[in-house]
Amino acid sequence: MKTLLKVPPTKSTLLALKKQIILLEEGYELLERKREILTRLVYERLTFYRQLRKQTNTSLIESYRWLGITQMRMGSQNLRQIALRLKPALKIKILPRSNMGIEYPAIQITKLPLEPVGLLASDASLDEARSRLIDTVSLCAQLGEAEVSLLRMLEEQRKTQKRVNALKYNIIPRHKDTIRFIETALEEEERNTLFQMKVLHANKL
């Protein structure tokens, strides 16, 4: 038997514990539903994260391939000078988002029009490389959002699982065992009282 709660075995304590056990069981049911929902969300997010990670890796490989082609055709020095003159091609906002009480950053990405580069100083491969790099950066930002949200959901799922286990295997059983102990003690006290009353009554006769 689990360790009993340190409370006096009285009727008022018994009533209080019975009220508590109702609230604890309701809390357990709510947490169990939350745990199930979080588990489903984690699996959904994990599938999405794996797909996005694969897509990002493919995009990175292609972007660096085109960057290598551009570098061979235009030369590192020329490419570096052009890059220093170019304005950012992406606008990124980080917004707060919440799901199941879990807060994580949401990435809002806006692609800006590509700034033209002088025809004499560039090669056609430059535009292709720029376009692919913009797509890759966008995917990296989305991957970061997906990873942070997944990690926070996993952490919340673990915490919820610990609370569910604590209620199921420790707190609720201790309350139930204490209730049974107090009920037994009160019944025994009542029997003793009745016995004493019978003895007193018999002695008067």
C-alpha positions in Angstrom: 0.0 0.0 0.0 1.2 3.5 -0.9 2.1 6.0 1.9 -1.0 7.5 3.3 -1.6 11.3 3.5 -0.7 12.9 6.8 -4.2 14.0 7.8 -6.4 13.3 10.9 -8.9 10.5 10.5 -12.0 12.5 11.0 -15.4 12.9 9.2 -14.5 16.4 8.0 -11.2 15.2 6.6 -13.1 12.3 4.9 -15.5 14.7 3.2 -12.7 17.0 2.1 -10.8 14.1 0.6 -13.8 12.8 -1.3 -14.3 16.3 -2.8 -10.6 16.4 -3.7 -10.6 13.0 -5.3 -13.4 14.1 -7.7 -11.4 17.2 -8.7 -8.2 15.1 -9.1 -10.0 12.5 -11.3 -11.5 15.3 -13.5 -8.0 16.9 -13.7 -6.5 13.5 -14.7 -9.1 13.1 -17.5 -8.4 16.6 -18.8 -4.6 16.0 -18.7 -5.0 12.6 -20.4 -7.0 14.3 -23.3 -4.3 17.0 -23.5 -1.6 14.3 -23.6 -3.4 12.5 -26.5 -3.8 15.7 -28.5 -0.2 16.7 -28.0 1.0 13.2 -29.0 -1.0 13.4 -32.2 0.3 17.0 -32.9 3.9 15.9 -32.3 3.6 13.1 -34.8 2.0 15.4 -37.3 4.7 18.0 -36.8 7.5 15.4 -36.9 6.2 14.2 -40.3 6.1 17.7 -41.6 9.5 18.6 -40.2 11.1 15.5 -41.8 9.6 16.4 -45.2 10.6 20.1 -44.9 14.2 19.1 -43.8 14.5 16.8 -46.9 13.2 19.6 -49.2 15.6 22.1 -47.6 18.6 19.8 -48.0 17.8 19.3 -51.7 17.3 23.0 -52.2 20.7 23.7 -50.5 22.5 21.3 -52.8 21.0 22.9 -55.9 21.6 26.4 -54.7 25.3 25.7 -54.1 25.6 23.9 -57.4 24.3 27.1 -59.2 26.4 29.3 -57.1 29.5 27.2 -58.1 28.5 27.6 -61.8 28.1 31.3 -61.4 31.4 31.6 -59.6 33.2 29.7 -62.4 31.6 31.9 -65.1 32.0 35.3 -63.4 34.9 34.9 -61.0 34.9 35.3 -57.2 36.0 38.9 -57.2 33.3 40.1 -59.6 30.6 38.0 -57.8 31.7 39.5 -54.4 31.4 43.1 -55.8 28.0 42.5 -57.1 26.8 40.9 -53.9 28.0 43.9 -51.9 25.8 46.2 -54.0 22.6 44.1 -53.9 19.8 44.9 -51.5 18.1 42.1 -49.4 15.7 40.0 -51.5 13.6 38.8 -48.5 11.6 40.4 -45.8 11.3 38.3 -42.7 9.0 38.9 -39.7 9.0 36.8 -36.5 5.5 36.8 -34.9 4.3 35.1 -31.7 2.0 32.1 -32.1 0.3 29.8 -29.6 -1.1 26.3 -29.8 -2.4 24.3 -26.9 -0.9 26.9 -24.6 2.5 26.4 -26.2 4.2 29.6 -27.5 6.6 29.5 -30.4 7.8 32.0 -33.1 6.0 32.1 -36.5 8.0 33.1 -39.5 6.4 35.4 -42.0 8.4 35.6 -45.3 7.9 38.1 -48.1 9.9 37.7 -51.3 11.0 41.1 -52.7 11.5 41.7 -56.5 15.0 40.8 -57.6 17.2 43.9 -58.1 18.5 44.0 -61.7 22.3 43.6 -62.2 24.1 45.3 -65.2 24.2 42.9 -68.2 27.9 43.5 -68.8 28.9 42.5 -65.3 26.7 39.4 -64.9 25.9 36.0 -66.4 22.5 34.3 -66.8 23.5 31.8 -64.1 23.6 34.6 -61.5 19.8 35.1 -61.6 19.2 31.4 -61.3 21.6 31.2 -58.4 20.0 34.2 -56.7 16.5 32.8 -57.2 17.4 29.4 -55.8 19.3 30.9 -52.8 16.2 33.0 -51.9 14.1 29.9 -52.0 16.6 28.0 -49.8 16.7 30.8 -47.2 12.9 30.8 -47.1 12.9 27.1 -46.5 15.6 27.4 -43.8 13.4 29.9 -42.0 10.4 27.6 -42.2 12.5 24.7 -41.0 13.6 26.8 -38.0 10.0 27.5 -37.1 9.0 23.9 -37.5 12.0 22.7 -35.4 11.3 25.2 -32.5 7.6 24.4 -32.4 8.3 20.6 -32.5 10.8 20.8 -29.6 8.4 22.9 -27.5 5.5 20.6 -28.2 7.7 17.6 -27.3 8.7 19.3 -24.0 5.1 20.1 -23.2 4.1 16.5 -24.0 6.7 15.1 -21.7 5.6 17.5 -18.8 2.0 16.5 -19.4 2.9 12.8 -19.4 4.7 13.2 -16.1 1.7 14.9 -14.5 -0.6 12.2 -15.8 1.6 9.5 -14.4 1.9 11.3 -11.0 -1.9 11.6 -10.7 -2.5 8.0 -11.9 0.2 6.2 -10.0 0.8 8.3 -6.9 -1.6 11.2 -6.0 -5.0 9.6 -6.7 -4.1 6.1 -5.2 -2.7 7.8 -2.1 -6.0 9.8 -1.7 -8.1 6.6 -2.3 -6.0 4.6 0.2 -6.3 7.4 2.8 -10.1 7.6 2.3 -10.4 3.8 2.8 -8.2 4.0 5.9 -10.3 6.8 7.4 -13.5 5.0 6.6 -12.2 1.9 8.3 -11.0 3.9 11.3 -14.4 5.7 11.6 -16.3 2.4 11.3 -14.1 0.8 14.0 -14.7 3.9 16.2 -18.4 3.6 15.6 -18.5 -0.1 16.5 -16.5 0.6 19.7 -19.0 3.4 20.6 -22.0 1.1 20.0 -20.3 -1.7 22.0 -19.6 0.7 24.9 -23.2 1.9 24.8 -24.6 -1.6 24.9 -22.3 -2.4 27.9 -23.5 0.7 29.7 -27.1 -0.2 29.0 -26.6 -3.8 30.2 -25.0 -2.6 33.4 -28.0 -0.3 34.1 -30.4 -3.3 33.9 
